[in-house]
Amino acid sequence: MAKILKNENESPEVDLKNLTVKLAGMGLDDEIEDVIPGKKDKKSSEEEKDEETPEAESEENASEEASSEEEEEAEAEDGQKEEIDLDETEEVAEFYEKRAAERDLTLDKVEALAEEMESSDGDKKQKLGVLDTVVGKPEKKSEEGEGKEKKKAHVDAVAICGIVAAILALIGGGIYLFFQIYQEPNLGVTEKEFRLHYYETAIYKSIVGYGFAMPMPVYRDAEPDPSATGTEATTSKVAYEIDPTAVTTVEKSKYRYYEGVMTNALSLPIFVTGVECRSNDMLKRIRFFAPCEDPENMKTIKVAYAAFLQAFYVGEDSQACADKIKNAYDQSVASAEPAVMIKDGDLAYAVSYNEIDGIPCLVLDIVPAKEADDFIFNNSVLPQ
């Protein structure tokens, strides 16, 4: 902003570099006084008066008696001088007013010039800013390019992850379909898992006081020990005596066969035979059979069979499982077939009263639902 200072001269001084203005002083310069209209005439008249005064005095001394005409002329001259002085005073006042107006105008011009300079400085700064922007534009472009490259890299990474996830999903789906189509049908659990589920059933917990513990499996992958004693050993011996070549056949087969006997305080033994897939240890099928001629014993055995079914249908209501056993038994009795297989989800089961090796037994067969239509009842201890 321009600074306004007082100057000793009449004319204001403007410093454009420092943006300062020195105003005029109170007096007038000699040059200005010479320019004032009427001032020079006044000064010359005063000088002439000073020169004429000695002459007038000498004339007055020489002749004290002046004529009336000279006095009148002197009076007329004095009046004319007064009129000249008045006129000169008015002209001087007008000159000062005009000078003051010019000075004010000059100040207005100076301020306008200062503002114009400031605006020009602002324009220069703006131009410099524009120049800087133009100069810095490649850098901005480079930054934008880097941002776009980063964004593109991020998008590429996301796309790659999506492609990998899609490939993995396709592979997983293919594997699932492969197992669904080509995998050996099974019951969906291993023998160990089935045993643990059985111990968690509500029905088993209600009859655990009478025994009915699930026996450990005895596999027929090798010839049974002739010196072994007990029910499990006897069962293995019986199976081996029925088919001595079974050991060799089973070793070469893709299945494993096992057997066991469930004991209880009611003296109602329940035999268990099962088939496992060697590839994944899943149960292929399982059979429970118990010698039963007394209808009262049959009721107790049906309760145990309901617990076995509940181990496969985890979370199923106990009464619902008991009803399934009863319904399956009634259908088998009413049918001309030895056993009627009932499909229920991924499993199928049949409850029948048939002879096993010449002994009447209540039999529970559980197979995969996919093999229910091809089921053929086997009246031998050895599972087919």
Protein Blocks (a to p, Z undefined) as FASTA:
>chain_A
ZZddddfbfbdcddfknopacdddfbdcfklmmmpghklmmmmmmmmmmmmmmmmmmmmm
mmmbccfklmmmmmmmmmmmmmmmmmmmmmmmmmmmmmmmmmmmmmmmmmmmmmmmmmmm
mmmmmmmmmmmmmmmmmmmmmmmmmmmmmmmmmmmmmmmmmmmmmmmmmmmmmmmmmmmm
mpccdehiafklmmmmmmmpmklmmmmmnnopacddddfkbccdfkbgcjklmmmmmmmm
mmmmlmmmmmmmcbdcdddddddfkopacdddddddfklopafbdcdddddfbfklmmmm
mmmmmmmmmmmmghiafklmmmmmmmmmmmmmmpmbfbdcddehjbccddddddeehiac
dddddddfklmmmpccdfbfbdZZ
